[in-house]
Amino acid sequence: IDVEMLNPDYVRFAESFGCRAVRASGSEALKAALRDALRADGPTLIEVPVSLSQRNALIRRIPWIYPEK
């Protein structure tokens, strides 16, 4: 009761395991992060923060959650 649940800092969490990690806020940052991740030797976590409305719009596009009628 009366607890505010927050997401962890995924970048720092991944780094604590020795993984490359980056937060990409925006499409240009995501393009750069993907380019760098593909060139990297080893795994890279890319965190892409989205708003609640963006998240809901994305979820509606997943066919097994919202099948077309």
C-alpha positions as CSV (number, residue, x, y, z in Angstrom):
1,I,0.0,0.0,0.0
2,D,1.2,3.5,-0.9
3,V,4.3,2.3,-2.8
4,E,5.4,4.0,-6.0
5,M,6.7,1.3,-8.3
6,L,9.5,2.5,-10.6
7,N,11.4,0.7,-13.3
8,P,15.0,0.1,-12.6
9,D,17.8,1.9,-14.4
10,Y,18.2,-0.8,-17.1
11,V,21.4,0.8,-18.4
12,R,23.2,0.6,-15.1
13,F,21.7,-2.8,-14.4
14,A,23.1,-4.2,-17.7
15,E,26.5,-2.5,-17.1
16,S,26.7,-4.2,-13.7
17,F,26.8,-7.5,-15.6
18,G,29.5,-6.2,-17.9
19,C,27.2,-5.6,-20.8
20,R,27.4,-2.5,-23.0
21,A,24.2,-0.5,-22.6
22,V,22.8,2.8,-23.9
23,R,19.5,4.7,-23.5
24,A,18.2,5.9,-26.8
25,S,15.7,8.8,-26.5
26,G,14.5,9.5,-30.0
27,S,14.8,8.0,-33.4
28,E,18.2,9.4,-34.3
29,A,19.6,8.2,-31.0
30,L,18.1,4.7,-31.7
31,K,19.7,4.6,-35.2
32,A,23.1,5.5,-33.7
33,A,22.7,2.9,-30.9
34,L,21.7,0.2,-33.3
35,R,24.7,1.0,-35.6
36,D,27.1,0.9,-32.6
37,A,25.6,-2.3,-31.2
38,L,26.0,-4.1,-34.5
39,R,29.6,-3.0,-34.6
40,A,30.3,-3.9,-31.0
41,D,32.0,-7.1,-29.9
42,G,29.5,-8.7,-27.6
43,P,26.0,-7.9,-26.5
44,T,24.5,-4.4,-26.1
45,L,21.3,-3.5,-24.3
46,I,19.4,-0.6,-25.8
47,E,16.8,1.0,-23.6
48,V,14.1,2.9,-25.6
49,P,11.9,4.9,-23.2
50,V,8.3,5.4,-24.5
51,S,5.4,7.3,-23.1
52,L,2.3,5.5,-21.8
53,S,0.4,6.5,-24.9
54,Q,3.2,5.2,-27.2
55,R,3.4,2.0,-25.3
56,N,-0.4,1.4,-25.6
57,A,-0.3,2.2,-29.3
58,L,2.5,-0.4,-29.8
59,I,0.8,-3.0,-27.8
60,R,-2.4,-2.6,-30.0
61,R,-0.2,-3.5,-33.0
62,I,0.7,-6.9,-31.6
63,P,-1.6,-9.4,-33.4
64,W,-1.8,-12.1,-30.7
65,I,-2.9,-9.5,-28.1
66,Y,-5.3,-7.6,-30.4
67,P,-6.3,-9.9,-33.3
68,E,-8.0,-8.4,-36.3
69,K,-11.7,-9.1,-36.4
